[in-house]
């Protein structure tokens, strides 16, 4: 179960990654990490989209396949 403390940091991370992606929209690492943050707060659909975008930028980004 997500704690309030962890959810706070994940939501902050989501804002940071979205901001980063405005300047570098093809960053597979940023999309992957955004997906992890979404997954931790229970937003599975958004997480999947982020992982797919990570793979679109780099088909060999193995971590995106794992999650």
Secondary structure, 3 states (H helix, E strand, C coil): CCCHHHHHHHHHHHHHHHHHHHHCCCCHHHHHHHHHHHHHCCCHHHHHHHHHHHHHHCCCCHHHHHC
